[in-house]
Amino acid sequence: MGRALVGISNAKEKLRRTISPRNGSISSTTNDVPKGHFAVYVGETYRRFVVPISYLNHPLFQDLLHWAEEEFGYNHPMGGITIPCSEDYFISLISLLKSS
């Protein structure tokens, strides 16, 4: 049993290192999504962004979700919502949504 706990601990640490923070908009662990937000994975490197749930109501963000559904269905490789666009496009869209 002790070996299983060590294995779980090692797996958690590997996951934390895999999803390492960059540029402040990415969360460092899977448990740090604040209330009223959700995580999405974007681009070829699956960069993780935490965005407000209110973006789900915006037509441009809904278009991205439909695109993700067409690309991945409901089987996302990262386990969360994966958006099949470039990081630059996503950052531009988020900037637009923040300003509106």
Backbone as ProteinMPNN parsed JSONL, in Angstrom:
{"seq_chain_A": "MGRALVGISNAKEKLRRTISPRNGSISSTTNDVPKGHFAVYVGETYRRFVVPISYLNHPLFQDLLHWAEEEFGYNHPMGGITIPCSEDYFISLISLLKSS", "coords_chain_A": {"N_chain_A": [[0.824, -1.191, 0.0], [1.956, 1.242, 0.75], [3.684, 1.672, -1.37], [1.922, 2.248, -3.461], [0.901, 4.73, -2.665], [3.205, 6.292, -2.857], [3.591, 6.152, -5.6], [1.317, 7.529, -6.516], [1.834, 10.047, -5.455], [4.188, 10.697, -6.863], [3.126, 10.785, -9.46], [1.402, 12.995, -9.264], [3.271, 15.036, -8.861], [4.701, 14.942, -11.284], [2.653, 15.74, -13.023], [2.25, 18.369, -12.122], [4.689, 19.506, -12.886], [4.514, 19.183, -15.634], [2.464, 20.9, -16.363], [3.461, 23.645, -16.216], [3.761, 27.031, -14.979], [3.562, 29.908, -17.103], [4.02, 33.236, -18.082], [2.066, 34.253, -16.327], [-0.689, 33.917, -16.943], [-1.296, 31.34, -16.859], [-2.15, 28.559, -14.947], [-0.626, 26.927, -12.148], [-1.203, 24.447, -11.013], [-3.622, 21.754, -11.111], [-5.652, 22.231, -9.338], [-6.121, 24.919, -8.909], [-8.034, 26.576, -10.057], [-9.976, 29.349, -9.898], [-13.167, 30.031, -8.359], [-15.862, 30.458, -10.559], [-14.434, 30.414, -12.891], [-12.774, 28.609, -15.583], [-10.599, 26.095, -16.97], [-8.803, 26.042, -20.04], [-7.126, 24.47, -22.764], [-4.707, 25.377, -25.102], [-3.439, 25.646, -28.422], [-0.497, 24.17, -30.048], [1.192, 23.29, -28.042], [-0.478, 22.887, -25.979], [-1.043, 24.925, -24.076], [-2.099, 26.123, -20.971], [-4.864, 28.029, -19.999], [-6.716, 30.048, -17.756], [-9.938, 31.064, -17.674], [-12.723, 33.374, -17.336], [-16.015, 32.17, -16.574], [-18.03, 33.642, -17.705], [-17.278, 34.161, -20.319], [-18.278, 32.094, -21.789], [-20.756, 32.81, -22.728], [-20.311, 34.517, -24.835], [-20.509, 35.083, -28.325], [-18.196, 34.766, -30.024], [-16.469, 33.215, -28.485], [-18.056, 30.984, -28.213], [-18.015, 30.103, -30.839], [-15.381, 29.153, -30.949], [-15.638, 27.006, -29.186], [-17.392, 25.363, -30.616], [-15.754, 24.761, -32.761], [-13.79, 23.34, -31.408], [-15.322, 21.154, -30.636], [-15.882, 20.004, -33.124], [-13.306, 19.284, -33.881], [-12.271, 17.632, -31.771], [-14.421, 16.301, -30.639], [-15.947, 15.046, -27.778], [-13.815, 14.046, -26.509], [-11.21, 15.113, -25.236], [-7.715, 15.599, -25.52], [-6.218, 16.549, -23.302], [-7.834, 16.199, -21.173], [-9.329, 18.306, -20.276], [-11.041, 21.164, -21.656], [-10.001, 21.539, -24.894], [-8.768, 23.847, -27.11], [-8.587, 24.244, -30.533], [-6.689, 26.245, -31.744], [-4.229, 28.802, -32.499], [-1.972, 30.011, -29.954], [-1.537, 32.766, -30.08], [-3.808, 33.7, -31.468], [-5.806, 33.001, -29.628], [-5.058, 34.545, -27.396], [-5.426, 37.091, -28.478], [-8.191, 37.018, -28.881], [-9.109, 36.761, -26.225], [-8.223, 39.2, -25.205], [-9.857, 40.906, -26.675], [-12.361, 40.116, -25.682], [-12.107, 40.869, -23.003], [-12.102, 43.623, -23.237], [-14.631, 44.209, -24.046]], "CA_chain_A": [[0.0, 0.0, 0.0], [2.853, 2.393, 0.784], [4.206, 1.863, -2.718], [0.872, 2.88, -4.259], [0.847, 6.145, -2.287], [4.388, 6.933, -3.438], [3.305, 6.259, -7.031], [0.351, 8.616, -6.7], [2.551, 11.282, -5.167], [5.068, 10.958, -8.004], [2.295, 11.158, -10.607], [0.953, 14.371, -9.041], [4.415, 15.926, -9.066], [4.956, 14.985, -12.728], [1.597, 16.557, -13.605], [2.542, 19.768, -11.786], [5.817, 19.95, -13.715], [4.062, 19.21, -17.019], [1.647, 22.094, -16.531], [4.207, 24.668, -15.493], [3.265, 28.362, -15.284], [4.276, 30.847, -17.968], [3.376, 34.52, -18.363], [1.056, 34.636, -15.358], [-2.061, 33.581, -17.284], [-1.425, 29.903, -16.757], [-2.18, 28.1, -13.567], [0.458, 25.991, -11.887], [-1.698, 23.113, -10.679], [-4.975, 21.499, -11.587], [-6.625, 22.6, -8.312], [-6.086, 26.339, -8.628], [-8.985, 27.327, -10.867], [-10.866, 30.039, -8.963], [-14.603, 29.926, -8.561], [-16.322, 31.312, -11.645], [-13.498, 30.295, -13.996], [-12.488, 27.252, -16.029], [-9.331, 25.976, -17.683], [-8.785, 25.562, -21.416], [-5.79, 24.184, -23.284], [-4.683, 26.042, -26.393], [-2.247, 25.583, -29.253], [0.221, 22.912, -30.247], [1.812, 22.871, -26.782], [-1.562, 22.769, -24.995], [-0.847, 25.911, -23.013], [-3.291, 26.193, -20.122], [-5.371, 29.344, -19.628], [-7.889, 30.054, -16.892], [-10.775, 32.16, -18.164], [-14.01, 33.49, -16.629], [-17.158, 31.441, -17.137], [-18.852, 34.585, -18.474], [-16.89, 34.091, -21.732], [-19.083, 31.063, -22.453], [-21.918, 33.44, -23.349], [-19.915, 35.358, -25.954], [-20.586, 34.337, -29.59], [-16.874, 34.404, -30.554], [-15.96, 32.093, -27.697], [-18.885, 29.84, -28.574], [-17.49, 29.601, -32.11], [-14.21, 28.341, -30.619], [-16.098, 25.748, -28.585], [-17.922, 24.519, -31.703], [-14.577, 24.311, -33.493], [-13.186, 22.294, -30.572], [-16.197, 19.982, -30.708], [-15.666, 19.373, -34.426], [-11.944, 18.741, -33.92], [-12.006, 16.609, -30.764], [-15.626, 15.72, -30.064], [-15.917, 15.253, -26.332], [-12.648, 13.323, -26.021], [-10.113, 16.064, -25.314], [-6.467, 14.938, -25.131], [-5.697, 17.005, -22.013], [-8.811, 15.935, -20.13], [-10.15, 19.507, -20.16], [-11.435, 21.701, -22.95], [-8.868, 21.857, -25.745], [-9.172, 24.75, -28.185], [-7.649, 24.023, -31.638], [-6.254, 27.468, -32.413], [-2.91, 29.209, -32.017], [-1.965, 30.788, -28.715], [-1.664, 34.182, -30.432], [-5.218, 33.957, -31.775], [-6.564, 32.912, -28.38], [-4.727, 35.72, -26.586], [-6.11, 38.221, -29.115], [-9.625, 36.889, -28.597], [-9.312, 37.063, -24.806], [-8.06, 40.66, -25.078], [-11.08, 41.498, -27.213], [-13.465, 39.838, -24.749], [-11.882, 41.689, -21.799], [-12.405, 45.019, -23.515], [-16.055, 44.406, -24.384]], "C_chain_A": [[0.865, 1.25, 0.0], [3.421, 2.709, -0.588], [3.196, 2.573, -3.612], [0.782, 4.37, -3.95], [2.031, 6.916, -2.849], [4.17, 7.133, -4.932], [2.346, 7.391, -7.341], [1.021, 9.961, -6.478], [3.467, 11.664, -6.319], [4.274, 11.4, -9.223], [1.808, 12.595, -10.473], [2.079, 15.36, -9.318], [4.751, 16.04, -10.546], [3.921, 15.856, -13.424], [1.841, 18.031, -13.328], [3.67, 20.317, -12.65], [5.41, 20.055, -15.17], [3.271, 20.473, -17.303], [2.314, 23.218, -15.757], [3.746, 26.06, -15.901], [4.195, 29.141, -16.202], [3.414, 32.089, -18.112], [2.198, 34.861, -17.455], [-0.361, 34.252, -15.688], [-2.323, 32.091, -17.188], [-1.373, 29.511, -15.297], [-1.148, 27.017, -13.365], [-0.005, 24.598, -11.499], [-3.123, 22.971, -11.16], [-6.029, 21.957, -10.589], [-6.713, 24.099, -8.076], [-6.982, 27.172, -9.534], [-9.963, 28.002, -9.911], [-12.337, 29.846, -9.328], [-15.016, 30.906, -9.655], [-15.407, 31.305, -12.856], [-13.379, 28.835, -14.422], [-11.204, 27.26, -16.849], [-9.571, 25.484, -19.103], [-7.328, 25.358, -21.82], [-5.76, 24.622, -24.737], [-3.361, 25.791, -27.106], [-1.6, 24.218, -29.307], [0.847, 22.384, -28.962], [0.79, 22.705, -25.659], [-1.338, 23.681, -23.792], [-2.167, 26.105, -22.268], [-3.611, 27.635, -19.757], [-6.57, 29.163, -18.711], [-8.7, 31.289, -17.262], [-12.101, 32.2, -17.397], [-15.124, 32.714, -17.342], [-18.027, 32.361, -17.989], [-18.51, 34.576, -19.961], [-17.704, 33.054, -22.492], [-20.3, 31.645, -23.164], [-21.572, 34.253, -24.588], [-19.897, 34.546, -27.251], [-19.22, 33.928, -30.16], [-16.275, 33.229, -29.79], [-16.766, 30.836, -27.998], [-18.444, 29.24, -29.909], [-16.258, 28.72, -31.873], [-14.614, 26.99, -30.032], [-16.679, 24.804, -29.636], [-16.78, 23.945, -32.536], [-13.899, 23.171, -32.724], [-14.011, 21.011, -30.628], [-16.003, 19.243, -32.029], [-14.31, 18.676, -34.488], [-11.773, 17.537, -33.002], [-13.237, 15.849, -30.306], [-15.623, 16.021, -28.577], [-14.759, 14.5, -25.698], [-11.434, 14.228, -26.185], [-8.833, 15.427, -24.789], [-5.938, 15.338, -23.761], [-6.67, 16.74, -20.871], [-9.719, 17.114, -19.87], [-10.553, 19.961, -21.546], [-10.174, 22.098, -23.712], [-9.358, 22.677, -26.923], [-8.149, 24.618, -29.323], [-7.329, 25.304, -32.412], [-4.875, 27.832, -31.882], [-3.047, 29.999, -30.718], [-2.159, 32.272, -29.011], [-3.11, 34.559, -30.728], [-6.041, 33.972, -30.492], [-6.31, 34.13, -27.488], [-5.402, 36.968, -27.156], [-7.607, 38.197, -28.812], [-9.927, 37.248, -27.145], [-9.175, 38.567, -24.549], [-9.301, 41.382, -25.565], [-12.248, 41.316, -26.243], [-13.33, 40.66, -23.472], [-12.311, 43.128, -22.01], [-13.881, 45.259, -23.818], [-16.966, 44.263, -23.179]], "O_chain_A": [[0.541, 2.223, -0.682], [3.617, 3.875, -0.933], [3.575, 3.409, -4.432], [0.609, 5.185, -4.856], [1.883, 8.063, -3.272], [4.529, 8.179, -5.473], [2.533, 8.126, -8.31], [0.796, 10.906, -7.234], [3.517, 12.83, -6.71], [4.705, 12.297, -9.947], [1.799, 13.339, -11.455], [1.86, 16.4, -9.938], [5.058, 17.135, -11.019], [4.264, 16.629, -14.319], [1.655, 18.862, -14.217], [3.612, 21.463, -13.096], [5.906, 20.928, -15.883], [3.399, 21.055, -18.381], [1.781, 23.686, -14.751], [3.372, 26.262, -17.057], [5.42, 29.059, -16.107], [2.195, 31.985, -18.25], [1.391, 35.715, -17.822], [-1.201, 34.254, -14.787], [-3.444, 31.635, -17.41], [-0.619, 30.089, -14.514], [-0.825, 26.273, -14.291], [0.758, 23.645, -11.65], [-3.756, 23.945, -11.567], [-7.2, 22.064, -10.954], [-7.342, 24.514, -7.103], [-6.713, 28.353, -9.754], [-10.699, 27.324, -9.194], [-12.679, 29.538, -10.469], [-14.566, 32.052, -9.671], [-15.587, 32.116, -13.764], [-13.827, 27.935, -13.711], [-10.78, 28.298, -17.356], [-10.423, 24.628, -19.345], [-6.422, 25.994, -21.281], [-6.657, 24.295, -25.514], [-2.303, 25.731, -26.48], [-2.072, 23.251, -28.709], [1.017, 21.175, -28.803], [1.156, 22.416, -24.52], [-1.434, 23.253, -22.642], [-3.224, 26.236, -22.887], [-2.753, 28.372, -19.271], [-7.349, 28.225, -18.877], [-8.213, 32.416, -17.174], [-12.547, 31.18, -16.872], [-15.149, 32.628, -18.57], [-18.697, 31.891, -18.909], [-19.347, 34.939, -20.787], [-17.808, 33.129, -23.717], [-20.819, 31.038, -24.101], [-22.475, 34.644, -25.327], [-19.339, 33.449, -27.286], [-19.102, 32.843, -30.728], [-15.647, 32.352, -30.382], [-16.21, 29.738, -28.034], [-18.491, 28.024, -30.095], [-16.102, 27.676, -32.507], [-14.01, 25.962, -30.339], [-16.486, 23.591, -29.56], [-16.829, 22.792, -32.965], [-13.488, 22.17, -33.311], [-13.458, 19.912, -30.662], [-15.962, 18.013, -32.061], [-14.184, 17.603, -35.08], [-11.194, 16.529, -33.406], [-13.098, 14.826, -29.635], [-15.324, 17.143, -28.169], [-14.722, 14.334, -24.479], [-10.708, 14.117, -27.173], [-8.846, 14.787, -23.738], [-5.267, 14.535, -23.112], [-6.357, 17.029, -19.716], [-10.792, 16.94, -19.292], [-10.415, 19.209, -22.511], [-9.376, 22.899, -23.227], [-10.258, 22.256, -27.65], [-6.962, 24.855, -29.103], [-7.66, 25.426, -33.591], [-4.405, 27.232, -30.916], [-4.095, 30.576, -30.428], [-2.865, 32.963, -28.278], [-3.586, 35.609, -30.294], [-6.875, 34.855, -30.294], [-7.24, 34.679, -26.898], [-5.893, 37.808, -26.402], [-8.21, 39.231, -28.525], [-10.892, 37.96, -26.868], [-9.931, 39.135, -23.761], [-9.749, 42.351, -24.951], [-13.025, 42.243, -26.011], [-14.335, 41.102, -22.916], [-12.817, 43.779, -21.096], [-14.327, 46.407, -23.842], [-18.183, 44.4, -23.306]]}, "name": "protein", "num_of_chains": 1, "seq": "MGRALVGISNAKEKLRRTISPRNGSISSTTNDVPKGHFAVYVGETYRRFVVPISYLNHPLFQDLLHWAEEEFGYNHPMGGITIPCSEDYFISLISLLKSS"}
